[in-house]
Amino acid sequence: MNANMFVKESPHAVEASVNRHYVHDYVDCFQNEEEAAEVVRGVIRIHSAGGFALKNIISNSKRVLQSWGESASGVNDSDFSKTPTKRQMLSLNLSIYDPFGFVCDFMVASKILIQKVWKSGIKWDEELPNDLYSNWKLLLTELNRLDEFCIPRCYLKDLFNRKVDLHIFADASEEAMATVAYRRVPSPMQRISL
């Protein structure tokens, strides 16, 4: 009901508040950074008028984050330079959106650490013990490196006239399992025996 009061002022923000409230609803939703910033500013106003303060909004665009202001710019109440609580650690872990599994190696390590924290029996707002905190710091180092992650595009011409190999690898431990599959296409310079 609160959102409908803003229909004339911010129709796209109203539509976003009512029908696209979760992060996965926004994939490929905006035409450009300006539109994203405008819609989120409208959503912040709508929620604020209803007594709700939106915080910790995340974007991969620094320009978009800056346009939203400090109230929702991804500033977290938690200072992760000090020992986090179980709740803070889980919160950060759940904030990573990876629908295609491109950073699953990081996520598996993070989930293994969450299992260890859970088994330790600490309470939600209790700080991590020293041994788990040292593992947490290593994960944060890896998390900061995710900005460097890049998948170059691969264009294959004349694929039907080439030999293509499918390679599949799998491995497992007591804590996790993984599989990977990729195709190998020899370069045109390599000799292909049929």
C-alpha positions in Angstrom: 0.0 0.0 0.0 2.8 2.4 0.9 4.5 1.9 -2.5 1.3 2.9 -4.4 1.6 6.5 -2.9 4.7 6.9 -5.1 3.3 5.7 -8.5 3.4 9.2 -10.1 6.8 10.1 -8.7 8.7 6.9 -9.2 6.7 4.3 -11.2 9.7 2.1 -11.9 10.6 2.1 -8.2 7.1 1.2 -7.3 7.1 -1.7 -9.7 10.5 -2.8 -8.3 9.2 -2.6 -4.7 6.1 -4.6 -5.4 7.2 -7.1 -8.0 11.0 -7.3 -8.0 12.0 -7.2 -4.4 14.8 -9.7 -4.4 18.2 -9.5 -5.9 17.7 -12.3 -8.4 14.7 -10.4 -9.9 17.1 -7.6 -11.1 19.3 -9.6 -13.5 19.4 -7.7 -16.8 16.7 -5.4 -15.5 18.3 -2.0 -16.0 19.3 -0.3 -19.3 22.2 1.6 -17.7 23.8 2.7 -14.4 21.7 5.9 -14.2 18.5 3.9 -14.4 19.7 1.5 -11.7 20.6 4.3 -9.4 17.3 6.1 -10.0 15.2 3.0 -9.3 17.1 2.2 -6.1 16.9 5.7 -4.8 13.1 5.5 -5.4 12.9 2.1 -3.6 14.9 3.6 -0.7 12.4 6.5 -0.5 9.4 4.2 -0.6 10.7 2.0 2.1 11.8 4.9 4.2 8.3 6.4 4.1 7.0 3.0 5.4 9.5 3.1 8.3 12.0 0.7 6.8 15.7 1.6 6.4 17.4 -0.3 3.5 21.0 -1.0 4.1 23.9 -3.0 2.6 22.7 -2.6 -1.0 25.4 -4.1 -3.2 26.3 -3.4 -6.8 29.4 -4.2 -9.0 29.3 -0.5 -10.1 31.1 1.9 -7.8 29.4 4.8 -9.6 26.0 3.4 -8.9 26.8 2.7 -5.2 28.0 6.3 -4.7 24.8 7.7 -6.1 22.7 5.9 -3.5 24.4 7.7 -0.5 25.7 6.2 2.7 22.4 5.0 4.0 22.3 2.1 1.5 25.6 2.1 -0.2 26.8 -1.3 0.9 28.3 0.1 4.2 28.0 -2.8 6.6 27.4 -2.4 10.3 30.0 -5.1 10.8 33.6 -4.3 10.8 35.3 -7.4 9.3 38.7 -6.2 10.3 37.9 -7.5 13.8 36.8 -10.9 14.8 33.3 -11.5 13.4 30.4 -13.3 15.1 28.8 -16.3 13.6 25.9 -14.1 12.4 28.2 -11.7 10.6 30.2 -14.4 8.9 27.0 -16.1 7.7 25.6 -12.7 6.5 28.7 -12.0 4.4 28.6 -15.5 2.9 24.9 -15.2 1.9 25.5 -11.8 0.3 27.6 -13.4 -2.5 25.4 -13.9 -5.6 26.8 -16.5 -7.9 24.0 -18.1 -9.9 26.2 -19.8 -12.4 28.7 -21.1 -9.9 31.8 -19.4 -11.4 33.2 -18.8 -7.9 32.2 -22.1 -6.4 35.7 -22.9 -5.3 35.5 -19.9 -3.0 32.0 -20.8 -1.9 32.9 -24.4 -1.1 35.7 -23.2 1.2 33.4 -20.7 2.8 30.7 -23.3 3.4 33.2 -25.8 4.9 34.2 -23.0 7.3 30.6 -22.4 8.2 30.2 -26.1 8.9 33.2 -25.9 11.3 31.7 -22.8 13.0 28.4 -24.6 13.4 30.0 -27.7 14.9 32.0 -25.5 17.3 28.7 -24.7 19.1 29.3 -21.0 19.4 26.2 -18.8 19.7 25.0 -16.4 16.9 26.5 -13.2 18.4 29.6 -14.8 19.8 32.9 -14.1 18.1 34.8 -16.8 16.2 37.5 -18.7 18.1 41.1 -17.9 17.1 41.6 -21.0 14.9 38.4 -20.3 12.9 39.2 -16.6 12.7 42.5 -17.3 11.0 40.6 -19.4 8.4 38.1 -16.5 8.1 40.9 -14.0 7.4 42.2 -16.3 4.6 38.8 -16.4 3.1 38.5 -12.6 3.2 41.8 -12.4 1.3 40.3 -14.7 -1.4 37.1 -12.8 -1.4 38.9 -9.5 -2.2 40.6 -11.3 -5.2 37.2 -12.1 -6.8 37.4 -8.7 -8.4 40.2 -10.1 -10.6 38.1 -13.0 -11.8 37.5 -12.9 -15.5 36.1 -15.3 -18.1 37.2 -14.4 -21.6 34.8 -15.1 -24.4 35.6 -18.0 -26.7 34.5 -18.0 -30.3 34.8 -21.2 -32.2 34.6 -21.1 -36.0 34.2 -24.2 -38.1 33.5 -26.4 -35.1 31.8 -29.1 -37.2 35.0 -29.9 -39.1 37.2 -30.3 -36.0 37.7 -33.1 -33.5 36.3 -32.1 -30.1 37.2 -33.8 -26.9 35.1 -33.7 -23.8 37.1 -33.9 -20.5 35.4 -34.6 -17.2 37.2 -34.6 -13.8 35.7 -35.4 -10.4 37.0 -35.5 -6.9 35.6 -35.8 -3.4 36.7 -35.6 0.2 34.9 -35.9 3.5 34.0 -32.2 3.3 33.1 -31.6 -0.3 32.9 -33.0 -3.8 33.4 -31.3 -7.2 33.2 -32.0 -10.9 34.3 -30.0 -13.9 33.7 -30.6 -17.6 35.3 -28.8 -20.5 35.7 -29.3 -24.2 39.0 -29.2 -26.0 39.2 -28.0 -29.6 42.6 -28.3 -31.2 43.8 -25.2 -33.0 43.6 -25.2 -36.8 47.4 -25.4 -36.8 47.3 -28.9 -35.2 47.0 -31.9 -37.3 43.8 -33.8 -36.9 43.8 -37.5 -37.5 40.4 -39.0 -38.2 
